Amino acid sequence: MELQNVSKELRRHVNLDAVACRADGQCFPVLLTDISRDGCQFRSGEAFATGDHITVKHELLGDRVAEVRWACAGRVGMLFLERD
């Protein structure tokens, strides 16, 4: 198994309502579509930029601070800054 594929293999497809909050306190509803130990992907009608630091909030998953790694056509890929 190649190291670059490990994260993709451990992703779990989900359909969870969550909230994404910017550093300035603006919060937006998002739909988490996949999650792994290292990060997540969500859909949103809001624009996010690569490098933004976002807190993803979910009642069961808690608050997770993450960095936007990519954003395209309403989808956003995040890397958690602190891993469990």
N, C-alpha and C positions, 0 to 999 in steps of 0.2 A: 504494500500500500504506500503510495506517495504521501509525504507529509502535507503537501498543498491541498489534498483532497480530504483530510481528516475532518476539518470543520464542516464541510458540506455533508459528509456522511452522518454527522451527529445532529443535524438540524431536524427539528420537529415541526411539521406543518400544523398551524393552529388557526383559529378564527376567534380572536379575543379582542373585545373593546378595551381600549386603554386611553391614557392621556399622555401627550408629549409636551413638556414644558421647556421653553428656552431659558437661557441664563437671565434674561430681563424679566422673567416671571410670566410671560405670555404662555398660555396653555391651550392646546387644541386636542379635540378627540381624534384618535387614530385607530386603525384596525391592524393588530399584530397578525402577520400572516405566516411567519416562521420564527423560531427561536432556537438558540443553541447555547452552550456554556459560554461562548465567546461573544455573542451578539444576537441581533434580531433584525427582522425586516418588517416594515409596516407600510400601510397605505394611508395617504392623507391628501386632503384638498389644499393644504398649505404648502408653501415652498420652503424647503430646507436646503442649506448649502453645505458642501463638503467642508469638514472641519468644525461645524457647529457642535457645541456641547449641549446635549439634550438630556433631561431626566424623563425616563419612561416610567409611568406609574400605572400599576395594576393591583387590584385588591389582594390577589393571591401571590403574585410575583414580587410585590413590594415596589420600592423605588430603585431604579437602576440608572446610573449616570453613564452616558454613552457618547461616542463621537460619530458624527455622520461621516461615513466612508464613501458613499455615493448616493445620488438622488437623481431619479429620472422618471418622468411621466407619472408623477403621483406616488411612486414607490421610493422608499428610503431604506438604505442598508446601514446598520449601526454596529459599532464595535464597543462592547462594554469596557469601561475604563477600569473597573474593579471586578475581578472574577471570583466566583465562589471557590 
